[in-house]
Amino acid sequence: MENQVLTPHVYWAQRHRELYLRVELSDVQNPAISITENVLHFKAQGHGAKGDNVYEFHLEFLDLVKPELVYKLTQRQVNITVQKKVSQWWERLTKQEKRPLFLAPDFDRWLDESDAEMELRAKEEERLNKLRLESQGSPETLTSLKKGYLFMYNLVQFLGFSWIFVNMTVRFFILGKESFYDTFHTVADMMYFCQMLAAVESINAAIGVTKTPVIPSLFQLLGRNFILFIIFGTMEEMQNKAVVFFVFYIWSTAEIFRYPFYMLSCIDMDWKVLTWLRYTVCILLYPMGCLAEAVSVIQSIPIFNETGRFSFTLPYPVKIKVRFSFFLQIYLILLFLGLYVNFRHLYKQRRRRFGQKKKKIH
């Protein structure tokens, strides 16, 4: 006896852009589902309300739909999704006003028009947020880019200061004290490069790329660059003095420990020996560096007075000559103020890192 052709139960729901149909058939075999001339054709072997049979139905849609459809077979039903050609709300599913007997609303997915509009707006907002995040980059991507940028910056600075340190050390062992007097002409170009690049550290601190306090970073940047560009860079008489060697050597010694520490931090590595050196050597070298800088300023005062460089006369009626040495004396005061601020900052850093653990009371 041939299987009787029957109509399955079909449940439907809609959104502004899509139609959802759920066909109540289990164990479906050989489904033939298509859309031709805006009519959905369905035929399949399966287990429905009348047992195992061939079930079939046809639905002519109220408005135009796209001929491509998507369906999914589950153990208990067939789910069909059809795209509307125009995003709009339909008053019913079929072209004929009278609803077919086998068709009913799918209350599990049913929404009225206002709820569907809210859902559509929520999906659109979610899509725009996703696009915005993709255009801005995910937090993980931004973190990786920041770490890569900081790693490369610290690597470049480490290589620059290492070149200065090694060059000065080798020259000292070969030439002895004679190397003191031509230090500027030997390594000044590299020191100019490293110290100009160091401005990036203060910028990073100011815009939140790093957690370094802005004031100590800015004090160090301005202080060093004042010594390098004004005291040494503009006065040839200062460039041949031994103090240049001590200033440059102390600067480079501190940085060859500091920058590798920051490099390893970018890749979440902690080398205990380097960490100890970074937080200990800097505390020892920083006062020595300030002392060497103060000596260079003091030695430059008579030279600035003699040459009159950067000095000026106040306009009439005052007509007082203001020597640049006056500002150098003020700078000496600020230098030791900066020493207090930065040394306090370095000490706090070391204390946080290596603070003594409280002893247990027995």
Backbone torsions as a table, in degrees:
resi	resn	phi	psi	omega
1	MET	NA	129.8	-178.2
2	GLU	-73.3	148.6	177.8
3	ASN	-66.4	136.2	179.3
4	GLN	-76.9	139.2	178.2
5	VAL	-83.4	120.9	-176.2
6	LEU	-126.0	167.0	177.9
7	THR	-104.8	128.5	179.3
8	PRO	-81.6	167.2	171.2
9	HIS	-76.1	132.5	-178.9
10	VAL	-126.0	131.5	179.2
11	TYR	-118.4	141.4	-175.2
12	TRP	-134.7	157.5	173.3
13	ALA	-152.2	167.7	-177.2
14	GLN	-142.6	159.5	164.6
15	ARG	-127.5	179.6	-177.1
16	HIS	-63.2	-28.7	-175.6
17	ARG	-110.7	-12.5	-171.0
18	GLU	-137.8	158.1	171.4
19	LEU	-120.2	138.8	179.2
20	TYR	-119.6	128.1	176.5
21	LEU	-124.4	135.7	177.9
22	ARG	-121.1	116.2	-178.0
23	VAL	-99.2	120.7	-176.2
24	GLU	-80.6	83.5	176.1
25	LEU	-140.8	133.6	176.0
26	SER	-110.1	159.1	179.4
27	ASP	52.3	48.5	-176.1
28	VAL	-72.5	137.9	177.2
29	GLN	-129.9	144.7	175.0
30	ASN	50.0	55.6	179.0
31	PRO	-72.9	140.1	173.5
32	ALA	-120.9	103.1	-174.9
33	ILE	-126.4	126.0	-178.6
34	SER	-157.1	165.1	174.6
35	ILE	-123.6	121.2	175.7
36	THR	-133.6	132.3	180.0
37	GLU	51.0	43.5	175.9
38	ASN	66.6	20.4	178.5
39	VAL	-119.0	130.2	176.6
40	LEU	-87.2	126.2	177.9
41	HIS	-112.2	129.0	-179.9
42	PHE	-131.9	132.9	175.0
43	LYS	-153.1	129.9	-177.4
44	ALA	-161.5	152.7	172.9
45	GLN	-89.8	128.4	179.7
46	GLY	-171.7	-179.5	-178.8
47	HIS	-103.8	113.3	-179.6
48	GLY	-123.3	-152.1	-178.5
49	ALA	-62.6	-27.7	-179.6
50	LYS	-105.4	27.5	177.9
51	GLY	79.8	-158.4	-179.5
52	ASP	-76.7	118.2	-178.7
53	ASN	-158.8	173.9	169.5
54	VAL	-89.0	123.1	-179.5
55	TYR	-111.2	143.0	-173.5
56	GLU	-151.4	144.3	171.7
57	PHE	-157.2	164.6	178.2
58	HIS	-136.8	137.4	179.9
59	LEU	-132.7	122.2	173.6
60	GLU	-94.8	121.1	-173.2
61	PHE	-74.0	155.0	-179.1
62	LEU	-63.9	-41.5	-178.2
63	ASP	-132.3	178.3	-174.6
64	LEU	-68.9	140.5	175.4
65	VAL	-128.2	163.3	176.5
66	LYS	-77.6	141.1	-175.9
67	PRO	-67.8	-20.7	179.2
68	GLU	-82.4	136.2	177.2
69	LEU	-132.2	166.2	177.8
70	VAL	-127.3	131.6	176.2
71	TYR	-133.5	154.8	-178.7
72	LYS	-135.8	128.6	178.8
73	LEU	-92.3	129.8	170.6
74	THR	-119.5	177.3	-177.4
75	GLN	-65.7	-25.2	-173.5
76	ARG	-114.7	-12.5	-174.5
77	GLN	-161.4	173.2	174.0
78	VAL	-120.0	123.4	179.5
79	ASN	-103.8	126.3	-177.1
80	ILE	-121.0	134.0	176.5
81	THR	-119.8	126.8	-179.1
82	VAL	-121.3	136.0	179.6
83	GLN	-93.0	129.6	173.7
84	LYS	-72.5	147.5	176.8
85	LYS	-72.8	-34.4	178.6
86	VAL	-122.2	131.1	180.0
87	SER	-72.7	106.4	-179.9
88	GLN	-161.9	167.3	-179.4
89	TRP	-95.1	130.8	-180.0
90	TRP	-97.1	142.9	177.1
91	GLU	-77.7	-21.6	174.5
92	ARG	-157.1	175.4	-176.4
93	LEU	-87.2	-42.1	-170.1
94	THR	-103.2	159.3	179.2
95	LYS	-67.6	-40.3	177.6
96	GLN	-71.3	138.1	-176.0
97	GLU	-67.4	-36.9	-179.6
98	LYS	-77.5	126.6	-178.6
99	ARG	-71.9	131.7	175.1
100	PRO	-58.5	147.1	-176.4
101	LEU	-63.4	-31.6	-176.9
102	PHE	-81.5	-4.9	-174.1
103	LEU	-103.8	136.2	179.9
104	ALA	-148.6	157.8	177.0
105	PRO	-65.8	144.2	175.2
106	ASP	-94.1	93.6	-173.3
107	PHE	-69.8	-15.7	176.0
108	ASP	-67.8	-29.1	-177.9
109	ARG	-116.0	3.8	-171.4
110	TRP	-73.9	135.2	172.3
111	LEU	-135.7	145.9	172.4
112	ASP	-80.6	175.4	-170.7
113	GLU	-62.0	-41.8	-178.1
114	SER	-66.3	-41.2	177.7
115	ASP	-65.2	-39.2	179.0
116	ALA	-64.7	-36.7	177.4
117	GLU	-65.2	-40.0	177.4
118	MET	-63.8	-42.1	178.1
119	GLU	-63.2	-40.9	179.9
120	LEU	-63.8	-42.7	178.6
121	ARG	-64.5	-39.2	179.6
122	ALA	-64.1	-41.7	178.4
123	LYS	-65.7	-39.8	179.9
124	GLU	-65.9	-40.4	177.7
125	GLU	-65.1	-40.0	177.6
126	GLU	-63.2	-41.5	179.0
127	ARG	-63.5	-43.0	179.7
128	LEU	-66.0	-39.1	177.7
129	ASN	-63.8	-39.0	178.9
130	LYS	-64.7	-42.7	177.7
131	LEU	-64.0	-38.7	179.7
132	ARG	-64.8	-42.0	178.3
133	LEU	-64.8	-39.9	179.3
134	GLU	-65.0	-39.0	179.8
135	SER	-69.9	-35.0	179.1
136	GLN	-82.3	-22.2	-175.5
137	GLY	94.5	142.0	-179.9
138	SER	-69.4	157.8	178.6
139	PRO	-56.0	-37.7	179.5
140	GLU	-64.9	-41.8	179.9
141	THR	-65.4	-43.4	179.9
142	LEU	-63.2	-39.8	178.7
143	THR	-63.7	-42.7	178.8
144	SER	-63.2	-41.6	178.9
145	LEU	-64.7	-41.5	179.7
146	LYS	-63.9	-44.0	179.4
147	LYS	-63.9	-40.7	178.5
148	GLY	-63.7	-42.5	179.2
149	TYR	-63.0	-46.6	-179.7
150	LEU	-66.7	-37.4	178.4
151	PHE	-61.4	-47.0	-178.2
152	MET	-65.8	-40.2	178.3
153	TYR	-60.4	-49.5	-179.0
154	ASN	-65.4	-33.4	177.5
155	LEU	-64.8	-45.8	179.9
156	VAL	-61.5	-44.5	179.4
157	GLN	-64.9	-40.0	178.1
158	PHE	-61.6	-45.1	179.9
159	LEU	-63.8	-40.6	-179.7
160	GLY	-64.1	-49.9	-178.8
161	PHE	-71.0	-29.3	175.7
162	SER	-65.2	-40.6	178.1
163	TRP	-61.1	-43.6	179.4
164	ILE	-63.1	-46.4	-177.5
165	PHE	-62.8	-48.0	-178.4
166	VAL	-65.7	-43.3	179.8
167	ASN	-58.8	-47.3	-178.3
168	MET	-68.4	-37.6	-179.6
169	THR	-66.1	-47.1	-180.0
170	VAL	-62.2	-44.9	179.8
171	ARG	-63.2	-35.5	179.1
172	PHE	-66.0	-42.8	-179.8
173	PHE	-68.7	-28.9	179.9
174	ILE	-84.7	-46.5	-172.8
175	LEU	-101.9	-14.4	-178.0
176	GLY	68.5	-140.5	-175.8
177	LYS	-65.3	-20.1	179.2
178	GLU	-62.3	-26.4	-178.9
179	SER	-70.8	-16.1	-179.1
180	PHE	-62.2	-34.8	-164.3
181	TYR	-89.6	-9.4	176.7
182	ASP	-123.4	22.9	179.5
183	THR	-58.9	-44.9	-175.8
184	PHE	-59.4	-46.6	-176.7
185	HIS	-69.7	-18.9	-177.7
186	THR	-87.5	-42.0	-171.8
187	VAL	-122.7	4.7	-173.7
188	ALA	-61.8	-40.0	-177.5
189	ASP	-59.9	-44.0	179.4
190	MET	-68.5	-36.4	178.4
191	MET	-67.2	-38.6	174.9
192	TYR	-57.9	-47.1	-178.2
193	PHE	-60.8	-49.0	-176.5
194	CYS	-65.0	-40.1	-177.1
195	GLN	-75.3	-31.2	173.4
196	MET	-69.2	-39.0	178.5
197	LEU	-66.9	-26.4	-179.0
198	ALA	-63.7	-17.3	176.3
199	ALA	-59.8	-25.7	179.2
200	VAL	-60.6	-33.8	-178.8
201	GLU	-63.8	-42.9	179.0
202	SER	-67.9	-37.2	177.9
203	ILE	-64.7	-45.0	178.3
204	ASN	-58.1	-42.0	179.6
205	ALA	-67.0	-39.0	-177.0
206	ALA	-68.5	-37.1	-176.7
207	ILE	-95.9	2.8	173.3
208	GLY	88.4	10.8	177.2
209	VAL	-67.4	-37.2	175.2
210	THR	-121.0	164.5	-178.6
211	LYS	-93.5	8.7	-180.0
212	THR	-64.3	133.1	175.8
213	PRO	-60.0	139.3	-174.0
214	VAL	-69.6	-44.1	-172.7
215	ILE	-62.3	-51.7	177.8
216	PRO	-59.7	-39.7	179.8
217	SER	-63.3	-41.9	-178.9
218	LEU	-70.3	-38.6	177.4
219	PHE	-57.9	-47.5	-178.2
220	GLN	-65.4	-43.4	-179.1
221	LEU	-61.4	-51.0	-177.4
222	LEU	-66.8	-39.1	180.0
223	GLY	-63.1	-49.7	-179.4
224	ARG	-64.3	-43.4	-177.0
225	ASN	-69.2	-29.7	174.2
226	PHE	-63.4	-45.6	178.9
227	ILE	-63.8	-46.4	-174.4
228	LEU	-68.8	-50.5	-171.6
229	PHE	-86.4	-34.0	-176.3
230	ILE	-94.2	-55.8	-175.0
231	ILE	-69.7	-48.9	-178.6
232	PHE	-88.7	-44.4	-170.2
233	GLY	-68.6	-32.8	-175.6
234	THR	-97.3	-11.1	-176.1
235	MET	-118.9	105.5	179.6
236	GLU	-62.4	-29.2	179.7
237	GLU	-63.7	-27.2	-179.8
238	MET	-83.8	-21.5	-172.4
239	GLN	-71.0	-18.8	-179.1
240	ASN	-101.7	11.4	-178.7
241	LYS	-90.3	151.9	-176.9
242	ALA	-66.6	-24.1	-177.1
243	VAL	-62.3	-27.3	178.3
244	VAL	-60.0	-41.2	179.4
245	PHE	-59.0	-48.0	-175.1
246	PHE	-68.0	-39.6	178.0
247	VAL	-62.6	-50.2	-177.4
248	PHE	-66.1	-37.9	-176.7
249	TYR	-69.4	-40.7	178.7
250	ILE	-66.3	-43.9	177.9
251	TRP	-57.4	-50.9	-174.8
252	SER	-68.8	-33.9	178.7
253	THR	-63.2	-43.4	179.5
254	ALA	-64.1	-39.6	-173.4
255	GLU	-76.6	-25.8	179.6
256	ILE	-73.0	-10.1	171.0
257	PHE	-100.1	-34.8	-175.3
258	ARG	-70.9	-47.7	-174.8
259	TYR	-69.1	-39.5	174.3
260	PRO	-61.6	-34.8	177.0
261	PHE	-60.8	-44.7	178.8
262	TYR	-66.8	-35.8	177.5
263	MET	-60.5	-48.1	-179.7
264	LEU	-66.2	-32.5	177.2
265	SER	-62.9	-33.5	-179.9
266	CYS	-64.8	-28.3	-179.9
267	ILE	-108.7	21.3	174.5
268	ASP	58.3	41.1	176.1
269	MET	-114.5	144.0	-180.0
270	ASP	-131.9	102.6	175.9
271	TRP	-93.3	110.9	-169.3
272	LYS	-59.6	-38.2	180.0
273	VAL	-64.2	-44.9	-179.9
274	LEU	-66.2	-39.2	178.9
275	THR	-61.6	-44.0	178.9
276	TRP	-62.7	-44.2	179.7
277	LEU	-63.3	-42.0	-177.9
278	ARG	-60.8	-41.9	-176.0
279	TYR	-88.3	-7.5	-179.3
280	THR	-106.6	-48.7	-177.3
281	VAL	-61.6	-41.3	-178.4
282	CYS	-61.7	-37.7	179.7
283	ILE	-65.9	-35.4	179.1
284	LEU	-75.5	-39.9	-173.9
285	LEU	-80.7	-27.5	-174.0
286	TYR	-62.3	-47.6	176.6
287	PRO	-62.7	-37.1	178.5
288	MET	-63.5	-39.9	178.8
289	GLY	-64.8	-42.3	178.4
290	CYS	-63.6	-38.6	178.6
291	LEU	-64.0	-44.1	178.9
292	ALA	-64.0	-39.2	177.7
293	GLU	-65.1	-40.5	178.8
294	ALA	-63.1	-40.3	177.9
295	VAL	-61.6	-41.9	-179.9
296	SER	-64.8	-37.9	178.0
297	VAL	-66.4	-45.0	-179.2
298	ILE	-62.1	-41.2	179.2
299	GLN	-67.7	-26.5	-177.5
300	SER	-83.3	-18.2	-175.1
301	ILE	-58.8	-51.2	179.5
302	PRO	-63.0	-30.7	179.7
303	ILE	-68.6	-43.4	177.4
304	PHE	-64.9	-37.0	178.0
305	ASN	-65.2	-39.9	-177.7
306	GLU	-70.3	-42.8	-176.9
307	THR	-83.9	-22.7	-177.5
308	GLY	72.5	11.6	-178.9
309	ARG	-65.0	135.6	-179.9
310	PHE	67.6	3.0	174.0
311	SER	-81.2	157.8	-179.2
312	PHE	-154.5	161.9	179.6
313	THR	-109.8	132.2	179.1
314	LEU	-68.5	148.4	-176.8
315	PRO	-67.7	163.8	176.7
316	TYR	-55.4	140.2	9.5
317	PRO	-94.3	1.9	-175.0
318	VAL	-70.8	-56.0	177.9
319	LYS	51.6	45.0	175.9
320	ILE	-102.2	132.7	178.0
321	LYS	-82.5	123.7	179.7
322	VAL	-103.8	113.1	-179.8
323	ARG	-79.9	146.5	178.1
324	PHE	-63.7	-25.9	179.7
325	SER	-61.0	-26.4	176.9
326	PHE	-61.8	-43.0	178.9
327	PHE	-70.3	-30.2	177.2
328	LEU	-66.8	-36.9	177.5
329	GLN	-66.2	-38.6	174.6
330	ILE	-64.1	-39.3	179.9
331	TYR	-62.1	-37.5	178.4
332	LEU	-59.8	-39.3	177.3
333	ILE	-64.6	-45.4	179.4
334	LEU	-65.5	-32.5	179.3
335	LEU	-60.8	-44.8	-179.0
336	PHE	-77.0	-26.0	171.0
337	LEU	-65.8	-43.9	175.9
338	GLY	-62.7	-35.8	176.4
339	LEU	-59.1	-44.1	179.8
340	TYR	-63.8	-46.5	-177.6
341	VAL	-63.1	-49.9	-176.5
342	ASN	-72.5	-36.8	178.9
343	PHE	-65.2	-39.6	176.9
344	ARG	-62.3	-41.3	178.4
345	HIS	-63.5	-44.7	179.6
346	LEU	-63.9	-40.4	-179.9
347	TYR	-64.3	-43.1	178.3
348	LYS	-62.7	-40.6	177.8
349	GLN	-58.6	-47.5	-177.1
350	ARG	-66.9	-37.9	-179.4
351	ARG	-66.1	-40.4	177.1
352	ARG	-64.1	-36.5	-176.1
353	ARG	-77.1	-41.7	-173.6
354	PHE	-121.0	24.5	-179.5
355	GLY	-55.0	139.2	-179.1
356	GLN	-67.2	133.6	176.6
357	LYS	-74.0	141.5	179.8
358	LYS	-64.3	132.9	-179.9
359	LYS	-74.0	140.0	179.2
360	LYS	-73.5	137.4	179.3
361	ILE	-94.1	121.1	-178.9
362	HIS	-90.0	NA	NA
